């Protein structure tokens, strides 16, 4: 009986631990790959959203200039909210064009 137990401990436990370690390694690799894909997807969504917000600020500026450099209270509130979101998404502070247009928009005559 002792010999059988020694055999099990010596060979089967090593095999079992090897299988467990291999399974955990495979699961980790799968999760890491999935995490990397999600990170790439989130970066694309963030970039697209920043582009949409940027276009919205540009369009609002164009409309206000066409309206005689005046802005409504609701449009001004929207621009402030859009700009804050744009900045929060990152790298917006380095965009001097949008920053200048935002500053001009918030200082326009309110109608």
N, CA, C and O atoms as a GROMACS GRO file, in nm:
protein
  444
    1UNK      N    1   0.082  -0.119   0.000
    1UNK     CA    2   0.000   0.000   0.000
    1UNK      C    3   0.087   0.126   0.000
    1UNK      O    4   0.056   0.225  -0.067
    2UNK      N    5   0.193   0.120   0.076
    2UNK     CA    6   0.284   0.234   0.084
    2UNK      C    7   0.346   0.264  -0.052
    2UNK      O    8   0.364   0.380  -0.086
    3UNK      N    9   0.377   0.166  -0.128
    3UNK     CA   10   0.438   0.183  -0.258
    3UNK      C   11   0.340   0.250  -0.354
    3UNK      O   12   0.380   0.336  -0.433
    4UNK      N   13   0.214   0.210  -0.349
    4UNK     CA   14   0.113   0.272  -0.435
    4UNK      C   15   0.096   0.420  -0.400
    4UNK      O   16   0.088   0.505  -0.488
    5UNK      N   17   0.091   0.449  -0.271
    5UNK     CA   18   0.078   0.588  -0.226
    5UNK      C   19   0.198   0.671  -0.270
    5UNK      O   20   0.182   0.784  -0.315
    6UNK      N   21   0.317   0.616  -0.258
    6UNK     CA   22   0.437   0.686  -0.303
    6UNK      C   23   0.432   0.713  -0.454
    6UNK      O   24   0.470   0.821  -0.500
    7UNK      N   25   0.385   0.615  -0.528
    7UNK     CA   26   0.372   0.631  -0.674
    7UNK      C   27   0.274   0.744  -0.708
    7UNK      O   28   0.303   0.828  -0.794
    8UNK      N   29   0.159   0.746  -0.639
    8UNK     CA   30   0.058   0.850  -0.663
    8UNK      C   31   0.115   0.988  -0.630
    8UNK      O   32   0.102   1.082  -0.708
    9UNK      N   33   0.178   0.997  -0.517
    9UNK     CA   34   0.235   1.126  -0.475
    9UNK      C   35   0.344   1.170  -0.571
    9UNK      O   36   0.352   1.287  -0.608
   10UNK      N   37   0.427   1.077  -0.612
   10UNK     CA   38   0.541   1.112  -0.695
   10UNK      C   39   0.500   1.152  -0.837
   10UNK      O   40   0.553   1.250  -0.891
   11UNK      N   41   0.408   1.081  -0.898
   11UNK     CA   42   0.378   1.105  -1.038
   11UNK      C   43   0.244   1.174  -1.064
   11UNK      O   44   0.238   1.269  -1.142
   12UNK      N   45   0.139   1.129  -0.999
   12UNK     CA   46   0.007   1.184  -1.028
   12UNK      C   47  -0.010   1.326  -0.973
   12UNK      O   48  -0.073   1.409  -1.038
   13UNK      N   49   0.044   1.353  -0.856
   13UNK     CA   50   0.032   1.488  -0.804
   13UNK      C   51   0.113   1.587  -0.888
   13UNK      O   52   0.070   1.701  -0.909
   14UNK      N   53   0.228   1.545  -0.935
   14UNK     CA   54   0.306   1.631  -1.024
   14UNK      C   55   0.227   1.660  -1.151
   14UNK      O   56   0.224   1.773  -1.198
   15UNK      N   57   0.166   1.558  -1.206
   15UNK     CA   58   0.086   1.574  -1.327
   15UNK      C   59  -0.033   1.666  -1.301
   15UNK      O   60  -0.064   1.754  -1.380
   16UNK      N   61  -0.100   1.643  -1.188
   16UNK     CA   62  -0.216   1.725  -1.154
   16UNK      C   63  -0.176   1.872  -1.137
   16UNK      O   64  -0.244   1.960  -1.189
   17UNK      N   65  -0.069   1.897  -1.067
   17UNK     CA   66  -0.023   2.035  -1.050
   17UNK      C   67   0.019   2.095  -1.184
   17UNK      O   68  -0.004   2.213  -1.209
   18UNK      N   69   0.081   2.016  -1.268
   18UNK     CA   70   0.119   2.064  -1.401
   18UNK      C   71  -0.004   2.103  -1.483
   18UNK      O   72  -0.003   2.206  -1.551
   19UNK      N   73  -0.108   2.022  -1.476
   19UNK     CA   74  -0.232   2.052  -1.547
   19UNK      C   75  -0.297   2.178  -1.491
   19UNK      O   76  -0.345   2.262  -1.567
   20UNK      N   77  -0.297   2.192  -1.361
   20UNK     CA   78  -0.355   2.311  -1.297
   20UNK      C   79  -0.278   2.436  -1.338
   20UNK      O   80  -0.340   2.537  -1.373
   21UNK      N   81  -0.147   2.431  -1.335
   21UNK     CA   82  -0.064   2.547  -1.372
   21UNK      C   83  -0.085   2.581  -1.519
   21UNK      O   84  -0.095   2.699  -1.554
   22UNK      N   85  -0.090   2.480  -1.605
   22UNK     CA   86  -0.112   2.504  -1.748
   22UNK      C   87  -0.250   2.567  -1.771
   22UNK      O   88  -0.264   2.657  -1.854
   23UNK      N   89  -0.350   2.519  -1.699
   23UNK     CA   90  -0.485   2.575  -1.713
   23UNK      C   91  -0.490   2.720  -1.667
   23UNK      O   92  -0.551   2.804  -1.733
   24UNK      N   93  -0.427   2.748  -1.556
   24UNK     CA   94  -0.424   2.885  -1.506
   24UNK      C   95  -0.348   2.977  -1.602
   24UNK      O   96  -0.387   3.092  -1.624
   25UNK      N   97  -0.241   2.927  -1.659
   25UNK     CA   98  -0.164   3.007  -1.756
   25UNK      C   99  -0.247   3.036  -1.880
   25UNK      O  100  -0.244   3.148  -1.933
   26UNK      N  101  -0.320   2.936  -1.928
   26UNK     CA  102  -0.404   2.956  -2.046
   26UNK      C  103  -0.517   3.054  -2.016
   26UNK      O  104  -0.549   3.138  -2.100
   27UNK      N  105  -0.576   3.044  -1.897
   27UNK     CA  106  -0.684   3.137  -1.858
   27UNK      C  107  -0.630   3.279  -1.849
   27UNK      O  108  -0.695   3.373  -1.893
   28UNK      N  109  -0.511   3.294  -1.792
   28UNK     CA  110  -0.450   3.426  -1.782
   28UNK      C  111  -0.423   3.485  -1.920
   28UNK      O  112  -0.450   3.602  -1.945
   29UNK      N  113  -0.369   3.403  -2.010
   29UNK     CA  114  -0.340   3.451  -2.146
   29UNK      C  115  -0.468   3.493  -2.217
   29UNK      O  116  -0.470   3.594  -2.287
   30UNK      N  117  -0.574   3.417  -2.199
   30UNK     CA  118  -0.703   3.451  -2.260
   30UNK      C  119  -0.756   3.583  -2.204
   30UNK      O  120  -0.801   3.669  -2.280
   31UNK      N  121  -0.752   3.599  -2.073
   31UNK     CA  122  -0.801   3.723  -2.011
   31UNK      C  123  -0.715   3.843  -2.050
   31UNK      O  124  -0.767   3.952  -2.072
   32UNK      N  125  -0.584   3.823  -2.060
   32UNK     CA  126  -0.495   3.933  -2.100
   32UNK      C  127  -0.526   3.976  -2.244
   32UNK      O  128  -0.527   4.095  -2.274
   33UNK      N  129  -0.550   3.879  -2.331
   33UNK     CA  130  -0.583   3.910  -2.470
   33UNK      C  131  -0.716   3.984  -2.478
   33UNK      O  132  -0.730   4.081  -2.553
   34UNK      N  133  -0.813   3.939  -2.400
   34UNK     CA  134  -0.945   4.003  -2.397
   34UNK      C  135  -0.934   4.146  -2.342
   34UNK      O  136  -0.997   4.238  -2.394
   35UNK      N  137  -0.855   4.164  -2.236
   35UNK     CA  138  -0.836   4.296  -2.177
   35UNK      C  139  -0.771   4.392  -2.277
   35UNK      O  140  -0.810   4.508  -2.287
   36UNK      N  141  -0.672   4.342  -2.351
   36UNK     CA  142  -0.604   4.425  -2.450
   36UNK      C  143  -0.700   4.468  -2.560
   36UNK      O  144  -0.696   4.582  -2.606
   37UNK      N  145  -0.786   4.376  -2.603
   37UNK     CA  146  -0.884   4.409  -2.707
   37UNK      C  147  -0.984   4.512  -2.657
   37UNK      O  148  -1.021   4.603  -2.730
   38UNK      N  149  -1.029   4.498  -2.533
   38UNK     CA  150  -1.123   4.595  -2.474
   38UNK      C  151  -1.058   4.731  -2.459
   38UNK      O  152  -1.122   4.834  -2.481
   39UNK      N  153  -0.932   4.732  -2.421
   39UNK     CA  154  -0.860   4.859  -2.405
   39UNK      C  155  -0.849   4.930  -2.540
   39UNK      O  156  -0.868   5.052  -2.548
   40UNK      N  157  -0.820   4.854  -2.645
   40UNK     CA  158  -0.811   4.912  -2.779
   40UNK      C  159  -0.947   4.965  -2.824
   40UNK      O  160  -0.956   5.072  -2.883
   41UNK      N  161  -1.052   4.889  -2.796
   41UNK     CA  162  -1.187   4.930  -2.833
   41UNK      C  163  -1.227   5.058  -2.758
   41UNK      O  164  -1.283   5.150  -2.818
   42UNK      N  165  -1.197   5.063  -2.630
   42UNK     CA  166  -1.229   5.183  -2.550
   42UNK      C  167  -1.153   5.306  -2.598
   42UNK      O  168  -1.207   5.416  -2.599
   43UNK      N  169  -1.028   5.287  -2.640
   43UNK     CA  170  -0.950   5.399  -2.692
   43UNK      C  171  -1.012   5.451  -2.822
   43UNK      O  172  -1.016   5.572  -2.845
   44UNK      N  173  -1.060   5.361  -2.905
   44UNK     CA  174  -1.125   5.402  -3.030
   44UNK      C  175  -1.256   5.477  -3.001
   44UNK      O  176  -1.285   5.578  -3.065
   45UNK      N  177  -1.332   5.428  -2.907
   45UNK     CA  178  -1.458   5.495  -2.870
   45UNK      C  179  -1.428   5.633  -2.813
   45UNK      O  180  -1.496   5.730  -2.847
   46UNK      N  181  -1.328   5.642  -2.727
   46UNK     CA  182  -1.290   5.771  -2.668
   46UNK      C  183  -1.246   5.869  -2.775
   46UNK      O  184  -1.285   5.986  -2.772
   47UNK      N  185  -1.166   5.822  -2.868
   47UNK     CA  186  -1.119   5.910  -2.976
   47UNK      C  187  -1.235   5.957  -3.063
   47UNK      O  188  -1.241   6.074  -3.100
   48UNK      N  189  -1.327   5.867  -3.094
   48UNK     CA  190  -1.444   5.905  -3.174
   48UNK      C  191  -1.532   6.005  -3.102
   48UNK      O  192  -1.581   6.101  -3.163
   49UNK      N  193  -1.551   5.984  -2.974
   49UNK     CA  194  -1.634   6.076  -2.895
   49UNK      C  195  -1.569   6.213  -2.885
   49UNK      O  196  -1.637   6.315  -2.893
   50UNK      N  197  -1.436   6.216  -2.868
   50UNK     CA  198  -1.366   6.345  -2.866
   50UNK      C  199  -1.383   6.417  -2.999
   50UNK      O  200  -1.400   6.539  -3.002
   51UNK      N  201  -1.378   6.342  -3.108
   51UNK     CA  202  -1.397   6.403  -3.240
   51UNK      C  203  -1.536   6.462  -3.255
   51UNK      O  204  -1.552   6.572  -3.308
   52UNK      N  205  -1.637   6.390  -3.208
   52UNK     CA  206  -1.775   6.439  -3.214
   52UNK      C  207  -1.792   6.566  -3.131
   52UNK      O  208  -1.854   6.662  -3.175
   53UNK      N  209  -1.735   6.566  -3.010
   53UNK     CA  210  -1.745   6.684  -2.924
   53UNK      C  211  -1.672   6.804  -2.987
   53UNK      O  212  -1.718   6.918  -2.980
   54UNK      N  213  -1.557   6.776  -3.048
   54UNK     CA  214  -1.481   6.882  -3.114
   54UNK      C  215  -1.564   6.944  -3.228
   54UNK      O  216  -1.572   7.066  -3.240
   55UNK      N  217  -1.624   6.860  -3.309
   55UNK     CA  218  -1.708   6.908  -3.420
   55UNK      C  219  -1.825   6.989  -3.366
   55UNK      O  220  -1.864   7.090  -3.425
   56UNK      N  221  -1.883   6.945  -3.254
   56UNK     CA  222  -1.996   7.017  -3.196
   56UNK      C  223  -1.957   7.158  -3.153
   56UNK      O  224  -2.032   7.254  -3.172
   57UNK      N  225  -1.838   7.170  -3.094
   57UNK     CA  226  -1.790   7.303  -3.054
   57UNK      C  227  -1.766   7.390  -3.178
   57UNK      O  228  -1.802   7.508  -3.180
   58UNK      N  229  -1.704   7.332  -3.280
   58UNK     CA  230  -1.679   7.407  -3.404
   58UNK      C  231  -1.810   7.451  -3.468
   58UNK      O  232  -1.822   7.566  -3.512
   59UNK      N  233  -1.908   7.363  -3.475
   59UNK     CA  234  -2.038   7.397  -3.535
   59UNK      C  235  -2.110   7.506  -3.455
   59UNK      O  236  -2.169   7.597  -3.512
   60UNK      N  237  -2.104   7.494  -3.323
   60UNK     CA  238  -2.168   7.596  -3.239
   60UNK      C  239  -2.103   7.731  -3.261
   60UNK      O  240  -2.171   7.833  -3.269
   61UNK      N  241  -1.972   7.732  -3.271
   61UNK     CA  242  -1.900   7.858  -3.296
   61UNK      C  243  -1.944   7.917  -3.430
   61UNK      O  244  -1.973   8.036  -3.440
   62UNK      N  245  -1.948   7.833  -3.532
   62UNK     CA  246  -1.989   7.882  -3.666
   62UNK      C  247  -2.131   7.939  -3.662
   62UNK      O  248  -2.157   8.043  -3.723
   63UNK      N  249  -2.222   7.872  -3.591
   63UNK     CA  250  -2.360   7.922  -3.581
   63UNK      C  251  -2.366   8.056  -3.509
   63UNK      O  252  -2.438   8.147  -3.550
   64UNK      N  253  -2.289   8.067  -3.402
   64UNK     CA  254  -2.291   8.191  -3.324
   64UNK      C  255  -2.229   8.307  -3.402
   64UNK      O  256  -2.276   8.420  -3.392
   65UNK      N  257  -2.127   8.280  -3.478
   65UNK     CA  258  -2.068   8.384  -3.562
   65UNK      C  259  -2.168   8.426  -3.669
   65UNK      O  260  -2.183   8.544  -3.697
   66UNK      N  261  -2.238   8.329  -3.727
   66UNK     CA  262  -2.339   8.360  -3.828
   66UNK      C  263  -2.455   8.439  -3.768
   66UNK      O  264  -2.520   8.516  -3.838
   67UNK      N  265  -2.482   8.421  -3.639
   67UNK     CA  266  -2.589   8.492  -3.570
   67UNK      C  267  -2.542   8.628  -3.516
   67UNK      O  268  -2.612   8.688  -3.434
   68UNK      N  269  -2.430   8.676  -3.560
   68UNK     CA  270  -2.381   8.807  -3.518
   68UNK      C  271  -2.303   8.804  -3.389
   68UNK      O  272  -2.309   8.899  -3.310
   69UNK      N  273  -2.231   8.697  -3.365
   69UNK     CA  274  -2.149   8.680  -3.244
   69UNK      C  275  -2.232   8.691  -3.117
   69UNK      O  276  -2.191   8.754  -3.019
   70UNK      N  277  -2.349   8.628  -3.120
   70UNK     CA  278  -2.435   8.620  -3.002
   70UNK      C  279  -2.459   8.472  -2.972
   70UNK      O  280  -2.450   8.386  -3.060
   71UNK      N  281  -2.492   8.445  -2.846
   71UNK     CA  282  -2.515   8.307  -2.804
   71UNK      C  283  -2.632   8.306  -2.706
   71UNK      O  284  -2.647   8.396  -2.625
   72UNK      N  285  -2.714   8.203  -2.715
   72UNK     CA  286  -2.824   8.189  -2.620
   72UNK      C  287  -2.772   8.126  -2.491
   72UNK      O  288  -2.666   8.063  -2.490
   73UNK      N  289  -2.847   8.143  -2.384
   73UNK     CA  290  -2.806   8.087  -2.255
   73UNK      C  291  -2.798   7.935  -2.264
   73UNK      O  292  -2.703   7.874  -2.215
   74UNK      N  293  -2.897   7.873  -2.326
   74UNK     CA  294  -2.897   7.726  -2.335
   74UNK      C  295  -2.780   7.676  -2.420
   74UNK      O  296  -2.720   7.573  -2.389
   75UNK      N  297  -2.749   7.747  -2.526
   75UNK     CA  298  -2.637   7.707  -2.612
   75UNK      C  299  -2.504   7.724  -2.536
   75UNK      O  300  -2.414   7.642  -2.549
   76UNK      N  301  -2.495   7.833  -2.458
   76UNK     CA  302  -2.373   7.856  -2.381
   76UNK      C  303  -2.355   7.746  -2.276
   76UNK      O  304  -2.245   7.694  -2.257
   77UNK      N  305  -2.465   7.711  -2.207
   77UNK     CA  306  -2.458   7.602  -2.109
   77UNK      C  307  -2.414   7.471  -2.176
   77UNK      O  308  -2.335   7.396  -2.120
   78UNK      N  309  -2.467   7.445  -2.294
   78UNK     CA  310  -2.431   7.324  -2.368
   78UNK      C  311  -2.283   7.325  -2.406
   78UNK      O  312  -2.216   7.223  -2.395
   79UNK      N  313  -2.233   7.440  -2.450
   79UNK     CA  314  -2.093   7.450  -2.488
   79UNK      C  315  -2.003   7.426  -2.368
   79UNK      O  316  -1.901   7.357  -2.380
   80UNK      N  317  -2.039   7.481  -2.252
   80UNK     CA  318  -1.960   7.459  -2.131
   80UNK      C  319  -1.956   7.310  -2.097
   80UNK      O  320  -1.850   7.256  -2.067
   81UNK      N  321  -2.070   7.244  -2.103
   81UNK     CA  322  -2.078   7.102  -2.073
   81UNK      C  323  -1.998   7.019  -2.174
   81UNK      O  324  -1.925   6.928  -2.136
   82UNK      N  325  -2.012   7.052  -2.300
   82UNK     CA  326  -1.940   6.980  -2.406
   82UNK      C  327  -1.789   6.998  -2.389
   82UNK      O  328  -1.713   6.902  -2.401
   83UNK      N  329  -1.746   7.120  -2.361
   83UNK     CA  330  -1.603   7.147  -2.345
   83UNK      C  331  -1.546   7.073  -2.224
   83UNK      O  332  -1.436   7.019  -2.230
   84UNK      N  333  -1.621   7.071  -2.114
   84UNK     CA  334  -1.574   6.998  -1.995
   84UNK      C  335  -1.559   6.850  -2.025
   84UNK      O  336  -1.463   6.787  -1.981
   85UNK      N  337  -1.654   6.794  -2.099
   85UNK     CA  338  -1.644   6.653  -2.138
   85UNK      C  339  -1.525   6.630  -2.231
   85UNK      O  340  -1.454   6.531  -2.219
   86UNK      N  341  -1.504   6.723  -2.322
   86UNK     CA  342  -1.392   6.715  -2.416
   86UNK      C  343  -1.259   6.713  -2.341
   86UNK      O  344  -1.170   6.634  -2.372
   87UNK      N  345  -1.247   6.800  -2.244
   87UNK     CA  346  -1.125   6.806  -2.163
   87UNK      C  347  -1.110   6.679  -2.079
   87UNK      O  348  -1.001   6.624  -2.068
   88UNK      N  349  -1.221   6.632  -2.021
   88UNK     CA  350  -1.216   6.513  -1.935
   88UNK      C  351  -1.174   6.388  -2.012
   88UNK      O  352  -1.115   6.297  -1.954
   89UNK      N  353  -1.202   6.384  -2.141
   89UNK     CA  354  -1.161   6.269  -2.222
   89UNK      C  355  -1.011   6.267  -2.248
   89UNK      O  356  -0.958   6.168  -2.298
   90UNK      N  357  -0.943   6.374  -2.216
   90UNK     CA  358  -0.798   6.376  -2.224
   90UNK      C  359  -0.743   6.443  -2.347
   90UNK      O  360  -0.804   6.440  -2.454
   91UNK      N  361  -0.629   6.504  -2.329
   91UNK     CA  362  -0.552   6.570  -2.435
   91UNK      C  363  -0.625   6.688  -2.500
   91UNK      O  364  -0.581   6.738  -2.603
   92UNK      N  365  -0.735   6.731  -2.440
   92UNK     CA  366  -0.809   6.844  -2.496
   92UNK      C  367  -0.743   6.977  -2.465
   92UNK      O  368  -0.760   7.073  -2.540
   93UNK      N  369  -0.670   6.983  -2.357
   93UNK     CA  370  -0.607   7.109  -2.318
   93UNK      C  371  -0.496   7.148  -2.415
   93UNK      O  372  -0.458   7.265  -2.424
   94UNK      N  373  -0.443   7.049  -2.487
   94UNK     CA  374  -0.337   7.082  -2.582
   94UNK      C  375  -0.394   7.130  -2.716
   94UNK      O  376  -0.318   7.169  -2.805
   95UNK      N  377  -0.526   7.126  -2.731
   95UNK     CA  378  -0.591   7.171  -2.854
   95UNK      C  379  -0.621   7.320  -2.842
   95UNK      O  380  -0.726   7.360  -2.792
   96UNK      N  381  -0.527   7.401  -2.888
   96UNK     CA  382  -0.538   7.547  -2.874
   96UNK      C  383  -0.656   7.604  -2.953
   96UNK      O  384  -0.716   7.703  -2.912
   97UNK      N  385  -0.688   7.543  -3.066
   97UNK     CA  386  -0.799   7.592  -3.148
   97UNK      C  387  -0.930   7.583  -3.072
   97UNK      O  388  -1.004   7.680  -3.063
   98UNK      N  389  -0.959   7.467  -3.017
   98UNK     CA  390  -1.084   7.447  -2.944
   98UNK      C  391  -1.087   7.532  -2.818
   98UNK      O  392  -1.191   7.587  -2.782
   99UNK      N  393  -0.973   7.544  -2.752
   99UNK     CA  394  -0.967   7.627  -2.632
   99UNK      C  395  -0.998   7.773  -2.666
   99UNK      O  396  -1.073   7.839  -2.594
  100UNK      N  397  -0.941   7.823  -2.774
  100UNK     CA  398  -0.965   7.962  -2.815
  100UNK      C  399  -1.112   7.982  -2.855
  100UNK      O  400  -1.172   8.083  -2.818
  101UNK      N  401  -1.169   7.887  -2.928
  101UNK     CA  402  -1.309   7.899  -2.968
  101UNK      C  403  -1.400   7.893  -2.846
  101UNK      O  404  -1.499   7.966  -2.838
  102UNK      N  405  -1.368   7.807  -2.752
  102UNK     CA  406  -1.447   7.797  -2.629
  102UNK      C  407  -1.443   7.930  -2.553
  102UNK      O  408  -1.547   7.980  -2.510
  103UNK      N  409  -1.326   7.984  -2.537
  103UNK     CA  410  -1.312   8.113  -2.466
  103UNK      C  411  -1.394   8.222  -2.536
  103UNK      O  412  -1.459   8.303  -2.471
  104UNK      N  413  -1.389   8.222  -2.666
  104UNK     CA  414  -1.466   8.322  -2.742
  104UNK      C  415  -1.616   8.299  -2.726
  104UNK      O  416  -1.692   8.394  -2.713
  105UNK      N  417  -1.657   8.174  -2.727
  105UNK     CA  418  -1.800   8.142  -2.713
  105UNK      C  419  -1.855   8.185  -2.577
  105UNK      O  420  -1.963   8.243  -2.570
  106UNK      N  421  -1.782   8.157  -2.471
  106UNK     CA  422  -1.833   8.191  -2.338
  106UNK      C  423  -1.833   8.342  -2.311
  106UNK      O  424  -1.899   8.389  -2.219
  107UNK      N  425  -1.758   8.417  -2.392
  107UNK     CA  426  -1.755   8.562  -2.376
  107UNK      C  427  -1.841   8.636  -2.478
  107UNK      O  428  -1.840   8.759  -2.483
  108UNK      N  429  -1.915   8.562  -2.559
  108UNK     CA  430  -2.005   8.627  -2.657
  108UNK      C  431  -2.125   8.688  -2.586
  108UNK      O  432  -2.160   8.649  -2.475
  109UNK      N  433  -2.186   8.784  -2.653
  109UNK     CA  434  -2.306   8.850  -2.602
  109UNK      C  435  -2.420   8.748  -2.594
  109UNK      O  436  -2.447   8.676  -2.690
  110UNK      N  437  -2.484   8.745  -2.478
  110UNK     CA  438  -2.594   8.650  -2.456
  110UNK      C  439  -2.725   8.714  -2.504
  110UNK      O  440  -2.755   8.830  -2.473
  111UNK      N  441  -2.802   8.635  -2.579
  111UNK     CA  442  -2.932   8.686  -2.626
  111UNK      C  443  -3.045   8.611  -2.557
  111UNK      O  444  -3.162   8.639  -2.583
   0.00000   0.00000   0.00000
